[in-house]
Amino acid sequence: MVFTTKQQELLDNFDALAETLGSAKKAATVIGVKDSVISAIKSKKYPGNLDNQFAKLDEYFKTKEAAISTYKKTEYAPTSISEAIYETIRTCHII
């Protein structure tokens, strides 16, 4: 069995995530697949439907990419509650 370029990219992304999280088991849990499934896929012994498993990996990484690309850091936005809390803190500092 030879992985397609996309499948190999997904496995490489999984490995990077596993390194970040500290283990393949943790990475598999975050993605929503069993670590034994990933292990079997990597060793080219997975008897199930590879497309389904790669679809899960693909969906996870696409969602992460979308989150990164749409995240926008916002500056502090004062609200009535936060302003009241700051005023209370200022009062406490004065006393």
Phi and psi restraints in degrees (range 20) as a CNS / XPLOR table:
assign (resid 1 and name C) (resid 2 and name N)
       (resid 2 and name CA) (resid 2 and name C) 1.0 -118.3 20.0 2
assign (resid 2 and name N) (resid 2 and name CA)
       (resid 2 and name C) (resid 3 and name N) 1.0 130.2 20.0 2
assign (resid 2 and name C) (resid 3 and name N)
       (resid 3 and name CA) (resid 3 and name C) 1.0 -78.1 20.0 2
assign (resid 3 and name N) (resid 3 and name CA)
       (resid 3 and name C) (resid 4 and name N) 1.0 145.6 20.0 2
assign (resid 3 and name C) (resid 4 and name N)
       (resid 4 and name CA) (resid 4 and name C) 1.0 -71.3 20.0 2
assign (resid 4 and name N) (resid 4 and name CA)
       (resid 4 and name C) (resid 5 and name N) 1.0 168.3 20.0 2
assign (resid 4 and name C) (resid 5 and name N)
       (resid 5 and name CA) (resid 5 and name C) 1.0 -59.3 20.0 2
assign (resid 5 and name N) (resid 5 and name CA)
       (resid 5 and name C) (resid 6 and name N) 1.0 -43.1 20.0 2
assign (resid 5 and name C) (resid 6 and name N)
       (resid 6 and name CA) (resid 6 and name C) 1.0 -64.3 20.0 2
assign (resid 6 and name N) (resid 6 and name CA)
       (resid 6 and name C) (resid 7 and name N) 1.0 -43.9 20.0 2
assign (resid 6 and name C) (resid 7 and name N)
       (resid 7 and name CA) (resid 7 and name C) 1.0 -62.7 20.0 2
assign (resid 7 and name N) (resid 7 and name CA)
       (resid 7 and name C) (resid 8 and name N) 1.0 -42.0 20.0 2
assign (resid 7 and name C) (resid 8 and name N)
       (resid 8 and name CA) (resid 8 and name C) 1.0 -65.1 20.0 2
assign (resid 8 and name N) (resid 8 and name CA)
       (resid 8 and name C) (resid 9 and name N) 1.0 -37.9 20.0 2
assign (resid 8 and name C) (resid 9 and name N)
       (resid 9 and name CA) (resid 9 and name C) 1.0 -62.5 20.0 2
assign (resid 9 and name N) (resid 9 and name CA)
       (resid 9 and name C) (resid 10 and name N) 1.0 -41.7 20.0 2
assign (resid 9 and name C) (resid 10 and name N)
       (resid 10 and name CA) (resid 10 and name C) 1.0 -63.8 20.0 2
assign (resid 10 and name N) (resid 10 and name CA)
       (resid 10 and name C) (resid 11 and name N) 1.0 -41.3 20.0 2
assign (resid 10 and name C) (resid 11 and name N)
       (resid 11 and name CA) (resid 11 and name C) 1.0 -66.2 20.0 2
assign (resid 11 and name N) (resid 11 and name CA)
       (resid 11 and name C) (resid 12 and name N) 1.0 -38.4 20.0 2
assign (resid 11 and name C) (resid 12 and name N)
       (resid 12 and name CA) (resid 12 and name C) 1.0 -64.4 20.0 2
assign (resid 12 and name N) (resid 12 and name CA)
       (resid 12 and name C) (resid 13 and name N) 1.0 -41.1 20.0 2
assign (resid 12 and name C) (resid 13 and name N)
       (resid 13 and name CA) (resid 13 and name C) 1.0 -63.2 20.0 2
assign (resid 13 and name N) (resid 13 and name CA)
       (resid 13 and name C) (resid 14 and name N) 1.0 -39.3 20.0 2
assign (resid 13 and name C) (resid 14 and name N)
       (resid 14 and name CA) (resid 14 and name C) 1.0 -61.8 20.0 2
assign (resid 14 and name N) (resid 14 and name CA)
       (resid 14 and name C) (resid 15 and name N) 1.0 -45.2 20.0 2
assign (resid 14 and name C) (resid 15 and name N)
       (resid 15 and name CA) (resid 15 and name C) 1.0 -60.4 20.0 2
assign (resid 15 and name N) (resid 15 and name CA)
       (resid 15 and name C) (resid 16 and name N) 1.0 -40.4 20.0 2
assign (resid 15 and name C) (resid 16 and name N)
       (resid 16 and name CA) (resid 16 and name C) 1.0 -64.6 20.0 2
assign (resid 16 and name N) (resid 16 and name CA)
       (resid 16 and name C) (resid 17 and name N) 1.0 -41.4 20.0 2
assign (resid 16 and name C) (resid 17 and name N)
       (resid 17 and name CA) (resid 17 and name C) 1.0 -64.4 20.0 2
assign (resid 17 and name N) (resid 17 and name CA)
       (resid 17 and name C) (resid 18 and name N) 1.0 -42.3 20.0 2
assign (resid 17 and name C) (resid 18 and name N)
       (resid 18 and name CA) (resid 18 and name C) 1.0 -61.2 20.0 2
assign (resid 18 and name N) (resid 18 and name CA)
       (resid 18 and name C) (resid 19 and name N) 1.0 -39.4 20.0 2
assign (resid 18 and name C) (resid 19 and name N)
       (resid 19 and name CA) (resid 19 and name C) 1.0 -65.8 20.0 2
assign (resid 19 and name N) (resid 19 and name CA)
       (resid 19 and name C) (resid 20 and name N) 1.0 -41.5 20.0 2
assign (resid 19 and name C) (resid 20 and name N)
       (resid 20 and name CA) (resid 20 and name C) 1.0 -63.8 20.0 2
assign (resid 20 and name N) (resid 20 and name CA)
       (resid 20 and name C) (resid 21 and name N) 1.0 -43.0 20.0 2
assign (resid 20 and name C) (resid 21 and name N)
       (resid 21 and name CA) (resid 21 and name C) 1.0 -84.3 20.0 2
assign (resid 21 and name N) (resid 21 and name CA)
       (resid 21 and name C) (resid 22 and name N) 1.0 -15.8 20.0 2
assign (resid 21 and name C) (resid 22 and name N)
       (resid 22 and name CA) (resid 22 and name C) 1.0 103.4 20.0 2
assign (resid 22 and name N) (resid 22 and name CA)
       (resid 22 and name C) (resid 23 and name N) 1.0 -13.5 20.0 2
assign (resid 22 and name C) (resid 23 and name N)
       (resid 23 and name CA) (resid 23 and name C) 1.0 -165.1 20.0 2
assign (resid 23 and name N) (resid 23 and name CA)
       (resid 23 and name C) (resid 24 and name N) 1.0 155.6 20.0 2
assign (resid 23 and name C) (resid 24 and name N)
       (resid 24 and name CA) (resid 24 and name C) 1.0 -67.7 20.0 2
assign (resid 24 and name N) (resid 24 and name CA)
       (resid 24 and name C) (resid 25 and name N) 1.0 -32.8 20.0 2
assign (resid 24 and name C) (resid 25 and name N)
       (resid 25 and name CA) (resid 25 and name C) 1.0 -62.5 20.0 2
assign (resid 25 and name N) (resid 25 and name CA)
       (resid 25 and name C) (resid 26 and name N) 1.0 -44.6 20.0 2
assign (resid 25 and name C) (resid 26 and name N)
       (resid 26 and name CA) (resid 26 and name C) 1.0 -64.9 20.0 2
assign (resid 26 and name N) (resid 26 and name CA)
       (resid 26 and name C) (resid 27 and name N) 1.0 -41.8 20.0 2
assign (resid 26 and name C) (resid 27 and name N)
       (resid 27 and name CA) (resid 27 and name C) 1.0 -64.3 20.0 2
assign (resid 27 and name N) (resid 27 and name CA)
       (resid 27 and name C) (resid 28 and name N) 1.0 -42.5 20.0 2
assign (resid 27 and name C) (resid 28 and name N)
       (resid 28 and name CA) (resid 28 and name C) 1.0 -63.4 20.0 2
assign (resid 28 and name N) (resid 28 and name CA)
       (resid 28 and name C) (resid 29 and name N) 1.0 -40.5 20.0 2
assign (resid 28 and name C) (resid 29 and name N)
       (resid 29 and name CA) (resid 29 and name C) 1.0 -63.2 20.0 2
assign (resid 29 and name N) (resid 29 and name CA)
       (resid 29 and name C) (resid 30 and name N) 1.0 -43.1 20.0 2
assign (resid 29 and name C) (resid 30 and name N)
       (resid 30 and name CA) (resid 30 and name C) 1.0 -61.4 20.0 2
assign (resid 30 and name N) (resid 30 and name CA)
       (resid 30 and name C) (resid 31 and name N) 1.0 -40.7 20.0 2
assign (resid 30 and name C) (resid 31 and name N)
       (resid 31 and name CA) (resid 31 and name C) 1.0 -75.5 20.0 2
assign (resid 31 and name N) (resid 31 and name CA)
       (resid 31 and name C) (resid 32 and name N) 1.0 -31.0 20.0 2
assign (resid 31 and name C) (resid 32 and name N)
       (resid 32 and name CA) (resid 32 and name C) 1.0 102.3 20.0 2
assign (resid 32 and name N) (resid 32 and name CA)
       (resid 32 and name C) (resid 33 and name N) 1.0 25.4 20.0 2
assign (resid 32 and name C) (resid 33 and name N)
       (resid 33 and name CA) (resid 33 and name C) 1.0 -126.3 20.0 2
assign (resid 33 and name N) (resid 33 and name CA)
       (resid 33 and name C) (resid 34 and name N) 1.0 161.6 20.0 2
assign (resid 33 and name C) (resid 34 and name N)
       (resid 34 and name CA) (resid 34 and name C) 1.0 -80.3 20.0 2
assign (resid 34 and name N) (resid 34 and name CA)
       (resid 34 and name C) (resid 35 and name N) 1.0 143.5 20.0 2
assign (resid 34 and name C) (resid 35 and name N)
       (resid 35 and name CA) (resid 35 and name C) 1.0 -64.3 20.0 2
assign (resid 35 and name N) (resid 35 and name CA)
       (resid 35 and name C) (resid 36 and name N) 1.0 -28.6 20.0 2
assign (resid 35 and name C) (resid 36 and name N)
       (resid 36 and name CA) (resid 36 and name C) 1.0 -67.4 20.0 2
assign (resid 36 and name N) (resid 36 and name CA)
       (resid 36 and name C) (resid 37 and name N) 1.0 -31.2 20.0 2
assign (resid 36 and name C) (resid 37 and name N)
       (resid 37 and name CA) (resid 37 and name C) 1.0 -67.1 20.0 2
assign (resid 37 and name N) (resid 37 and name CA)
       (resid 37 and name C) (resid 38 and name N) 1.0 -46.0 20.0 2
assign (resid 37 and name C) (resid 38 and name N)
       (resid 38 and name CA) (resid 38 and name C) 1.0 -61.8 20.0 2
assign (resid 38 and name N) (resid 38 and name CA)
       (resid 38 and name C) (resid 39 and name N) 1.0 -43.4 20.0 2
assign (resid 38 and name C) (resid 39 and name N)
       (resid 39 and name CA) (resid 39 and name C) 1.0 -60.3 20.0 2
assign (resid 39 and name N) (resid 39 and name CA)
       (resid 39 and name C) (resid 40 and name N) 1.0 -44.0 20.0 2
assign (resid 39 and name C) (resid 40 and name N)
       (resid 40 and name CA) (resid 40 and name C) 1.0 -66.2 20.0 2
assign (resid 40 and name N) (resid 40 and name CA)
       (resid 40 and name C) (resid 41 and name N) 1.0 -37.6 20.0 2
assign (resid 40 and name C) (resid 41 and name N)
       (resid 41 and name CA) (resid 41 and name C) 1.0 -64.2 20.0 2
assign (resid 41 and name N) (resid 41 and name CA)
       (resid 41 and name C) (resid 42 and name N) 1.0 -46.3 20.0 2
assign (resid 41 and name C) (resid 42 and name N)
       (resid 42 and name CA) (resid 42 and name C) 1.0 -63.4 20.0 2
assign (resid 42 and name N) (resid 42 and name CA)
       (resid 42 and name C) (resid 43 and name N) 1.0 -35.4 20.0 2
assign (resid 42 and name C) (resid 43 and name N)
       (resid 43 and name CA) (resid 43 and name C) 1.0 -86.3 20.0 2
assign (resid 43 and name N) (resid 43 and name CA)
       (resid 43 and name C) (resid 44 and name N) 1.0 4.6 20.0 2
assign (resid 43 and name C) (resid 44 and name N)
       (resid 44 and name CA) (resid 44 and name C) 1.0 60.8 20.0 2
assign (resid 44 and name N) (resid 44 and name CA)
       (resid 44 and name C) (resid 45 and name N) 1.0 36.5 20.0 2
assign (resid 44 and name C) (resid 45 and name N)
       (resid 45 and name CA) (resid 45 and name C) 1.0 -122.8 20.0 2
assign (resid 45 and name N) (resid 45 and name CA)
       (resid 45 and name C) (resid 46 and name N) 1.0 13.0 20.0 2
assign (resid 45 and name C) (resid 46 and name N)
       (resid 46 and name CA) (resid 46 and name C) 1.0 -74.4 20.0 2
assign (resid 46 and name N) (resid 46 and name CA)
       (resid 46 and name C) (resid 47 and name N) 1.0 121.4 20.0 2
assign (resid 46 and name C) (resid 47 and name N)
       (resid 47 and name CA) (resid 47 and name C) 1.0 -85.6 20.0 2
assign (resid 47 and name N) (resid 47 and name CA)
       (resid 47 and name C) (resid 48 and name N) 1.0 -10.1 20.0 2
assign (resid 47 and name C) (resid 48 and name N)
       (resid 48 and name CA) (resid 48 and name C) 1.0 -87.5 20.0 2
assign (resid 48 and name N) (resid 48 and name CA)
       (resid 48 and name C) (resid 49 and name N) 1.0 -162.6 20.0 2
assign (resid 48 and name C) (resid 49 and name N)
       (resid 49 and name CA) (resid 49 and name C) 1.0 -83.5 20.0 2
assign (resid 49 and name N) (resid 49 and name CA)
       (resid 49 and name C) (resid 50 and name N) 1.0 106.2 20.0 2
assign (resid 49 and name C) (resid 50 and name N)
       (resid 50 and name CA) (resid 50 and name C) 1.0 -62.7 20.0 2
assign (resid 50 and name N) (resid 50 and name CA)
       (resid 50 and name C) (resid 51 and name N) 1.0 -37.2 20.0 2
assign (resid 50 and name C) (resid 51 and name N)
       (resid 51 and name CA) (resid 51 and name C) 1.0 -59.5 20.0 2
assign (resid 51 and name N) (resid 51 and name CA)
       (resid 51 and name C) (resid 52 and name N) 1.0 -38.8 20.0 2
assign (resid 51 and name C) (resid 52 and name N)
       (resid 52 and name CA) (resid 52 and name C) 1.0 -63.9 20.0 2
assign (resid 52 and name N) (resid 52 and name CA)
       (resid 52 and name C) (resid 53 and name N) 1.0 -42.3 20.0 2
assign (resid 52 and name C) (resid 53 and name N)
       (resid 53 and name CA) (resid 53 and name C) 1.0 -70.0 20.0 2
assign (resid 53 and name N) (resid 53 and name CA)
       (resid 53 and name C) (resid 54 and name N) 1.0 -42.0 20.0 2
assign (resid 53 and name C) (resid 54 and name N)
       (resid 54 and name CA) (resid 54 and name C) 1.0 -68.1 20.0 2
assign (resid 54 and name N) (resid 54 and name CA)
       (resid 54 and name C) (resid 55 and name N) 1.0 -30.0 20.0 2
assign (resid 54 and name C) (resid 55 and name N)
       (resid 55 and name CA) (resid 55 and name C) 1.0 -64.3 20.0 2
assign (resid 55 and name N) (resid 55 and name CA)
       (resid 55 and name C) (resid 56 and name N) 1.0 -38.4 20.0 2
assign (resid 55 and name C) (resid 56 and name N)
       (resid 56 and name CA) (resid 56 and name C) 1.0 -64.4 20.0 2
assign (resid 56 and name N) (resid 56 and name CA)
       (resid 56 and name C) (resid 57 and name N) 1.0 -44.8 20.0 2
assign (resid 56 and name C) (resid 57 and name N)
       (resid 57 and name CA) (resid 57 and name C) 1.0 -61.7 20.0 2
assign (resid 57 and name N) (resid 57 and name CA)
       (resid 57 and name C) (resid 58 and name N) 1.0 -46.1 20.0 2
assign (resid 57 and name C) (resid 58 and name N)
       (resid 58 and name CA) (resid 58 and name C) 1.0 -60.7 20.0 2
assign (resid 58 and name N) (resid 58 and name CA)
       (resid 58 and name C) (resid 59 and name N) 1.0 -45.1 20.0 2
assign (resid 58 and name C) (resid 59 and name N)
       (resid 59 and name CA) (resid 59 and name C) 1.0 -62.4 20.0 2
assign (resid 59 and name N) (resid 59 and name CA)
       (resid 59 and name C) (resid 60 and name N) 1.0 -42.3 20.0 2
assign (resid 59 and name C) (resid 60 and name N)
       (resid 60 and name CA) (resid 60 and name C) 1.0 -60.6 20.0 2
assign (resid 60 and name N) (resid 60 and name CA)
       (resid 60 and name C) (resid 61 and name N) 1.0 -50.7 20.0 2
assign (resid 60 and name C) (resid 61 and name N)
       (resid 61 and name CA) (resid 61 and name C) 1.0 -70.8 20.0 2
assign (resid 61 and name N) (resid 61 and name CA)
       (resid 61 and name C) (resid 62 and name N) 1.0 -32.0 20.0 2
assign (resid 61 and name C) (resid 62 and name N)
       (resid 62 and name CA) (resid 62 and name C) 1.0 -66.4 20.0 2
assign (resid 62 and name N) (resid 62 and name CA)
       (resid 62 and name C) (resid 63 and name N) 1.0 -39.9 20.0 2
assign (resid 62 and name C) (resid 63 and name N)
       (resid 63 and name CA) (resid 63 and name C) 1.0 -64.1 20.0 2
assign (resid 63 and name N) (resid 63 and name CA)
       (resid 63 and name C) (resid 64 and name N) 1.0 -41.9 20.0 2
assign (resid 63 and name C) (resid 64 and name N)
       (resid 64 and name CA) (resid 64 and name C) 1.0 -63.1 20.0 2
assign (resid 64 and name N) (resid 64 and name CA)
       (resid 64 and name C) (resid 65 and name N) 1.0 -43.0 20.0 2
assign (resid 64 and name C) (resid 65 and name N)
       (resid 65 and name CA) (resid 65 and name C) 1.0 -62.5 20.0 2
assign (resid 65 and name N) (resid 65 and name CA)
       (resid 65 and name C) (resid 66 and name N) 1.0 -41.9 20.0 2
assign (resid 65 and name C) (resid 66 and name N)
       (resid 66 and name CA) (resid 66 and name C) 1.0 -63.4 20.0 2
assign (resid 66 and name N) (resid 66 and name CA)
       (resid 66 and name C) (resid 67 and name N) 1.0 -40.8 20.0 2
assign (resid 66 and name C) (resid 67 and name N)
       (resid 67 and name CA) (resid 67 and name C) 1.0 -63.5 20.0 2
assign (resid 67 and name N) (resid 67 and name CA)
       (resid 67 and name C) (resid 68 and name N) 1.0 -41.6 20.0 2
assign (resid 67 and name C) (resid 68 and name N)
       (resid 68 and name CA) (resid 68 and name C) 1.0 -66.5 20.0 2
assign (resid 68 and name N) (resid 68 and name CA)
       (resid 68 and name C) (resid 69 and name N) 1.0 -42.8 20.0 2
assign (resid 68 and name C) (resid 69 and name N)
       (resid 69 and name CA) (resid 69 and name C) 1.0 -74.3 20.0 2
assign (resid 69 and name N) (resid 69 and name CA)
       (resid 69 and name C) (resid 70 and name N) 1.0 -23.1 20.0 2
assign (resid 69 and name C) (resid 70 and name N)
       (resid 70 and name CA) (resid 70 and name C) 1.0 -98.7 20.0 2
assign (resid 70 and name N) (resid 70 and name CA)
       (resid 70 and name C) (resid 71 and name N) 1.0 -11.2 20.0 2
assign (resid 70 and name C) (resid 71 and name N)
       (resid 71 and name CA) (resid 71 and name C) 1.0 -66.2 20.0 2
assign (resid 71 and name N) (resid 71 and name CA)
       (resid 71 and name C) (resid 72 and name N) 1.0 134.0 20.0 2
assign (resid 71 and name C) (resid 72 and name N)
       (resid 72 and name CA) (resid 72 and name C) 1.0 -134.7 20.0 2
assign (resid 72 and name N) (resid 72 and name CA)
       (resid 72 and name C) (resid 73 and name N) 1.0 117.8 20.0 2
assign (resid 72 and name C) (resid 73 and name N)
       (resid 73 and name CA) (resid 73 and name C) 1.0 -68.1 20.0 2
assign (resid 73 and name N) (resid 73 and name CA)
       (resid 73 and name C) (resid 74 and name N) 1.0 132.3 20.0 2
assign (resid 73 and name C) (resid 74 and name N)
       (resid 74 and name CA) (resid 74 and name C) 1.0 -113.0 20.0 2
assign (resid 74 and name N) (resid 74 and name CA)
       (resid 74 and name C) (resid 75 and name N) 1.0 146.5 20.0 2
assign (resid 74 and name C) (resid 75 and name N)
       (resid 75 and name CA) (resid 75 and name C) 1.0 -77.9 20.0 2
assign (resid 75 and name N) (resid 75 and name CA)
       (resid 75 and name C) (resid 76 and name N) 1.0 171.6 20.0 2
assign (resid 75 and name C) (resid 76 and name N)
       (resid 76 and name CA) (resid 76 and name C) 1.0 -59.3 20.0 2
assign (resid 76 and name N) (resid 76 and name CA)
       (resid 76 and name C) (resid 77 and name N) 1.0 132.5 20.0 2
assign (resid 76 and name C) (resid 77 and name N)
       (resid 77 and name CA) (resid 77 and name C) 1.0 -119.4 20.0 2
assign (resid 77 and name N) (resid 77 and name CA)
       (resid 77 and name C) (resid 78 and name N) 1.0 108.9 20.0 2
assign (resid 77 and name C) (resid 78 and name N)
       (resid 78 and name CA) (resid 78 and name C) 1.0 -65.6 20.0 2
assign (resid 78 and name N) (resid 78 and name CA)
       (resid 78 and name C) (resid 79 and name N) 1.0 140.9 20.0 2
assign (resid 78 and name C) (resid 79 and name N)
       (resid 79 and name CA) (resid 79 and name C) 1.0 -126.5 20.0 2
assign (resid 79 and name N) (resid 79 and name CA)
       (resid 79 and name C) (resid 80 and name N) 1.0 169.1 20.0 2
assign (resid 79 and name C) (resid 80 and name N)
       (resid 80 and name CA) (resid 80 and name C) 1.0 -61.7 20.0 2
assign (resid 80 and name N) (resid 80 and name CA)
       (resid 80 and name C) (resid 81 and name N) 1.0 -37.4 20.0 2
assign (resid 80 and name C) (resid 81 and name N)
       (resid 81 and name CA) (resid 81 and name C) 1.0 -69.2 20.0 2
assign (resid 81 and name N) (resid 81 and name CA)
       (resid 81 and name C) (resid 82 and name N) 1.0 -47.7 20.0 2
assign (resid 81 and name C) (resid 82 and name N)
       (resid 82 and name CA) (resid 82 and name C) 1.0 -64.7 20.0 2
assign (resid 82 and name N) (resid 82 and name CA)
       (resid 82 and name C) (resid 83 and name N) 1.0 -37.2 20.0 2
assign (resid 82 and name C) (resid 83 and name N)
       (resid 83 and name CA) (resid 83 and name C) 1.0 -65.8 20.0 2
assign (resid 83 and name N) (resid 83 and name CA)
       (resid 83 and name C) (resid 84 and name N) 1.0 -38.1 20.0 2
assign (resid 83 and name C) (resid 84 and name N)
       (resid 84 and name CA) (resid 84 and name C) 1.0 -65.3 20.0 2
assign (resid 84 and name N) (resid 84 and name CA)
       (resid 84 and name C) (resid 85 and name N) 1.0 -39.7 20.0 2
assign (resid 84 and name C) (resid 85 and name N)
       (resid 85 and name CA) (resid 85 and name C) 1.0 -65.9 20.0 2
assign (resid 85 and name N) (resid 85 and name CA)
       (resid 85 and name C) (resid 86 and name N) 1.0 -45.0 20.0 2
assign (resid 85 and name C) (resid 86 and name N)
       (resid 86 and name CA) (resid 86 and name C) 1.0 -61.9 20.0 2
assign (resid 86 and name N) (resid 86 and name CA)
       (resid 86 and name C) (resid 87 and name N) 1.0 -39.1 20.0 2
assign (resid 86 and name C) (resid 87 and name N)
       (resid 87 and name CA) (resid 87 and name C) 1.0 -64.1 20.0 2
assign (resid 87 and name N) (resid 87 and name CA)
       (resid 87 and name C) (resid 88 and name N) 1.0 -39.7 20.0 2
assign (resid 87 and name C) (resid 88 and name N)
       (resid 88 and name CA) (resid 88 and name C) 1.0 -63.8 20.0 2
assign (resid 88 and name N) (resid 88 and name CA)
       (resid 88 and name C) (resid 89 and name N) 1.0 -42.7 20.0 2
assign (resid 88 and name C) (resid 89 and name N)
       (resid 89 and name CA) (resid 89 and name C) 1.0 -64.1 20.0 2
assign (resid 89 and name N) (resid 89 and name CA)
       (resid 89 and name C) (resid 90 and name N) 1.0 -43.7 20.0 2
assign (resid 89 and name C) (resid 90 and name N)
       (resid 90 and name CA) (resid 90 and name C) 1.0 -60.5 20.0 2
assign (resid 90 and name N) (resid 90 and name CA)
       (resid 90 and name C) (resid 91 and name N) 1.0 -41.3 20.0 2
assign (resid 90 and name C) (resid 91 and name N)
       (resid 91 and name CA) (resid 91 and name C) 1.0 -62.6 20.0 2
assign (resid 91 and name N) (resid 91 and name CA)
       (resid 91 and name C) (resid 92 and name N) 1.0 -42.7 20.0 2
assign (resid 91 and name C) (resid 92 and name N)
       (resid 92 and name CA) (resid 92 and name C) 1.0 -63.3 20.0 2
assign (resid 92 and name N) (resid 92 and name CA)
       (resid 92 and name C) (resid 93 and name N) 1.0 -35.7 20.0 2
assign (resid 92 and name C) (resid 93 and name N)
       (resid 93 and name CA) (resid 93 and name C) 1.0 -69.3 20.0 2
assign (resid 93 and name N) (resid 93 and name CA)
       (resid 93 and name C) (resid 94 and name N) 1.0 -32.6 20.0 2
assign (resid 93 and name C) (resid 94 and name N)
       (resid 94 and name CA) (resid 94 and name C) 1.0 -73.2 20.0 2
assign (resid 94 and name N) (resid 94 and name CA)
       (resid 94 and name C) (resid 95 and name N) 1.0 -37.0 20.0 2
